[in-house]
Amino acid sequence: MSSLRDDVKGRIDAIEESYEFFLAFAAQGLTSDQGSKSGGQLRIFLSKSEAALDGLAGALRGLVAEASLEPATTWAEVLDVVERDASDALSALRLVAAQSSVSSQLIDNLNANIHFRALLTDLFLVDELIGA
C-alpha cells in the first residue's frame, strides 16, 4: 500500500472512529465534558478529527492522481464536493472544540450537522471506490 493510501485510510478511519465516539458521548446526557473520563477522551477525538479533516481533500487528490483513477474528470468533481464538505465540517468541529465546556447535546448537534453527515457519506463512498 502506498504512503498516500495509508494516509488517506488513516484519515478516514480517524473520522469514522471519532464519529462513533461522538455518538456514544451524545448518548451519555452530560451537561459538560469537564471532570469526566469521557470528557477528556472527547477532546482527544475532536483533535483527532480536526487533524484528519485538515488536508483530507489534498491527500485524496494526491491518491487519485497517483493511482490514475478514472474517469479523472468525474473524480475531480467528486473531490470538489469532498473538499467543500470537509471544510464545512471542519469549521463546525473547530467551533465546538473551541468551547470551554461541551455538552452531550452540543455533540449530538454536531453529529446531526448536515455538513458532517455529508462528509461521512462522501467518505463511505470514496473509501469503497479507492479500496483504502
C-alpha positions, 0 to 999 in steps of 0.5 A: 500500500502506498504512503498516500493510501495509508494516509488517506485510510488513516484519515478516514478511519480517524473520522469514522472512529471519532464519529462513533465516539461522538455518538456514544458521548451524545448518548451519555446526557452530560451537561459538560465534558469537564471532570469526566473520563469521557470528557477528556477522551472527547477532546482527544477525538475532536483533535483527532478529527480536526487533524484528519479533516485538515488536508483530507481533500489534498491527500485524496487528490494526491491518491487519485492522481497517483493511482490514475483513477478514472474517469479523472474528470468525474473524480475531480468533481467528486473531490470538489464536493469532498473538499467543500464538505470537509471544510464545512465540517471542519469549521463546525468541529473547530467551533465546538472544540473551541468551547470551554465546556461541551455538552452531550447535546452540543455533540449530538448537534454536531453529529446531526450537522448536515455538513458532517453527515455529508462528509461521512457519506462522501467518505463511505463512498470514496473509501469503497471506490479507492479500496483504502 
